[in-house]
Amino acid sequence: MPLDERVRPTGARSHPPLASRRGQSADANIGAVQMTTDSYPEGRAAELAGRRSERDALDGLLDAVRAGESRALVVSGEPGVGKTALLDYVAVQAQGFRVARSTGVQSEMELAFAGLHQLCAPMLDHLDCVPVPQRNALRTAFGIRAGPAPDRFLVGLAVLSLLSQVAGELPLICLVDDEQWLDRASAQALGFAARRLAAEPVGLVFAARVLDGELAGLPELVIGGLSEGDAHTLLDAVLAGPLDARVRDQILAETRGNPLALLELVRRVTPAELAGGFGLLGRAPLSGRVEEAFRRQVDALPAQTRRLVLVAAADPTGDLGLVWRAAGRLGIGTAAATPAAVAGLVEFGARVRFRHPLVRSAAYRSASLRDRLDVHRALAEVTDPQVDPDRRAWHLAQAAPGPDEDVAGELERSARRAQARGGLAAAAAFLERSAMLTPEPARRAKRLLAAARSKSDAGALDAALGLLIAVEAGPSDALRTAEVEHLRGQIALVQRRGSDAARLLLSAARRLEPLDAGLARDTHLEAVEAAIWAGDLDQPGGVREAAEAARTAPPCSEPPRAVDVLFDAFALRLTKGYPAAAPALTQALEVVLAQDVAADEAGRWLILERVLIGLELWDAESSHALAAREAQFARETGAPLFLRLAINLLARSHILAGELTTAALLMDEDRLIGEISRNPPIAYAEMMLTAWRGQEARTAELIEATVQEATAGRLGRIVDFADYASAVLYNSLGRHDVARDAARRAFEHDQLGYGPLVVPELAEAASRTGDITLVRAALEWLTERTRLTPTEWVLGIEARARALLSHGTAAESCYRESIAHLSRTRVRAELARGHLLYGEWLRRERRRMDAREHLRTAHDMLAAMGMEAFAERARRELAATGETARKRTVEITVALTAQEAQIARLAGEGLSNPEIGTRLFISARTVQYHLGKVFTKLGISSRSQLDFVLPPTGPPPQLTSPPPV
């Protein structure tokens, strides 16, 4: 049964599978590169004999994989230097291994996942063993199932899991030649897998001209020219007769030890030219000289043979039947193949194979434009539009001498198919080419705008902005002008240019109001989101202006969506203040708690806003549960960039609960995602974490870096969060004047959701520095909240502020009230600090015995949480009462690595190996390997024992109803 029929659900709509689209069997790529080895048997043996150190390195890689370890290596060097020969060497030496191969083809760079499918097709019978979300992502990427476009990280995880499963039977070696010509989606997935393989017997060896792009940072084996002695030996192996020593030296100098250049030189010149030195290559760059040598060999072929070679060069699939059908359309007979085969340039066997990629390049580039147009037209005519519509469309595009609407439409449909498979870069390429072939100016501008969107989605932001300039050069159109501004605003937000994004999005939303009410509404919401990040309250295009515009914008749907209810509440809060917005905020929280995130397309990724609603209402439990839900949804849907924001918000909640160990593990996850995506970690929660730990040097470093970056991008919200972290740090260190100034700056900006963080710091720092006016301002702010939304959290902090302004029994009553309220919340960090402040007050009242009780409680809680600076403050106060703080019990700790600790924690929470692997971007086999080490180190034998050897991390979150208004 064909591969696509085996895995396609009954009755499901599907895109044409890549295997059938290539017209090749699933195992056609195994051992696909043979001709290069056979073309010069004597030369190849001599060439490899001169690669002793390189062979040793590759033998070492094979030994490591044979021993159960993972290895990745990039063999890099200029064209013709022998990279393919070394990959062939690995294939021959890999006895007892399963070997899979893939070769990048320049003309396939626009076909998403083409190279990856070539490598993985023989392994797809193992796909059922891969976790379901990953399995579905890979099937969608390969076009063998319908579904939403898969996230590239999920595809990468699927490849990782698939390679791990296959390697469970035999050690696996994957050889990828000409990586520089892989399509981007394939390169991303393979680069991801190469970085995340750990404890599997898998080797990934890439051959590339330079180490960059998706492979940057992987181990590299740089292949230079052969040494003079080895080049001399290679030359002798292929010479038919003696050669003048001076000519030999000139040949060796000209070719610089490049084996292919040396072999091609000997092959293309006559003995007389060689003997006299007249046939030597010129001084052009070496790769150009080699290609020129191939071009001359192609030019020497008969005319019909040259056309046949051009057909083969224009078709990257190597499908012999397809090539002959196209040749027949052009009147080329089978006899035309013989001269090319005799010359050793092309082999027409089970598949069409060129001796070297530069032969293909030389044959194609040397052809006239007319011949290339004719060849692509013939290939399009013989390509099945049902089996391989995308390749047919691409051939039609290459055959078009000028604008052609029919071809442009075919390319547009190919773009939709690529988008559905998650091939964003490929979709952008199809759309851009479609636009170039569109004769009608308005339609061309529309397609250019679609191409710009795809470029933006693929992360090519500068290219997208370049296309927008071309869109604006088209005919005037009000809707398109608004859409261009909208996309510019979205790109600015991704680039962390908060104020620019808010201004552009607000302008676009206003333009859209009379044209498309639904899109205008959504754009207003985006403008508010951008303005929230920018944090410019009263600046033009700032939060208040954006919120007012969103609030007064025409409604677009009945009944309102969850996202509409959420932003209406925020708009009221930002324009009319907390008292007017409290009922709407409460209703919004109810809606958000009941929301099916997956079903809300418009508001699916409004992670920050959903969590903020709980913080605005001082509902710690709901806020934590929402953050946990957002993180879980982002993990399940394979959206790591959104996951990073979610886990930072979740880490903040754990910090407030005093669960710093759990927060630290989440920060490790944030760093891991940043490493995989090659983006810096978000680090906002890490700044908060180090501040609560009292780590002055590290926190100051993070604050400085964060403020610098946020100021450059005009992201005022981030600057205010850095001020909050500074206030926490310096309150813990007793430098209350610095803490007061930082907290006051953040307090004055009144950012959404920051009140529960900033106000406690402000009240404490102001009271310690004698700034009673500032304490009263904090109390008034708090009282406004307790009157409307009286949660235990805000009541506890308000009682503390009253205590800081009171004396005698009134102060004591307020301190006790505060502790009582906070003890009924999950914000145990504030509870511990409540005991600390009460104990300090009791000591100043000379009530040493009473003070000791609360200071001791504070010290023990803070020390257990890892809040060392606050714990030290409690220790000093306790010492002032005449009591020495009890030392924490010295525990025998086992040196788990960071990854082992993460895996142990997740296993202790009940996650399976595949679930842990998905969370940490590693294979289930790697998880099992690390768990074995954890069990050995901890002296346990099962997961059920982890609960007894790992510290608790706090209760699971529960979704609750919001407080009454």
Buried (B, 14 or more C-beta within 10 A) or exposed (E): EEBBEEBBEEEEEBBBBBBBBBBBBBEBBBEBBEBBBEBBEEBBEBBBBBBEEBBEBBEEBBEBBBEBBBBBBBBBBBBBBBBBBBBBBBBEBBEEBBBBBBBBBBBBBBBBBBBBBBBBBBBBEBBEBBBEBBBBBBBBBBBBBBBEBBBBBBBBBBBBBBBBBBBBEEBBBBBBBBBBBBBBBBBBBBBBBBBBBBBBBBBBBBBBBBBEBBBEBBEBBEBEBBEEEBBBBBBEBBEEEEBEEEBBBEBBEBBBBBBBBBBBBBBBBEEEBBBEBEBBBEEEEBBBBBBBBBBBBBEEBEEBBBBBBBBBBBBBBBBBEBBBBBBEBBEBEEEBBEBBEEBBBBBBEEBBBBBBBBBBBBBBEBBEEEBBBBBBBBBBBBBBBEBBBBBBBBBBBBBBEEEBEEBBBBBBBBBEBBBBBBBBBBBBBBBBBBBBBBEEEEBBBBBBBBBBBBBBBBBBBEBBBEBBEBBBEBEEBEBBBBBBBBBBBBBBBBBBBBBBBBBBBBBBBBBBBEBBBEBBBBBBBBBBBBBBBBBBBEBEBBBBBBBBBBBEBEEBEEEBBBBBBBBBBBBBBBBBEBEEBBBBBBBBBBBBBEBEBEEBEBBBBBBBBBBBBBBBBBBBBBBBBBBBBBBBBBBEBBBBBBBBBBBBBBBBBBBBBBBBBBBBBBBBBBBBBBBBBEEEBBBBBBBBBBBBBBBBEBBBEBBEBBBEBBEEBBBBBBBBBBBBBBBBBBBBBEBBEBBBBBBBBBBEBBBBBBBBBBBBBBBBBBBBBEBEEBBBBBBEBBBBBBEBBBBBBBBBBBBBBBBBBBEEEEBBBBBBBBBBBBEEBBBBBBBBBBBBBBBBBBBEBEBBEBBBEBBBBBBBBBBBBBBBBBBBBBBBBBEBBEBEBEEEEEEEEEEBEEBBBBBBBBBBBEBBBBBBBBBBBBBBBBBBBBBEBBBEBBEBEEBEBBEEBBEEBBEEBEBBEBBEE
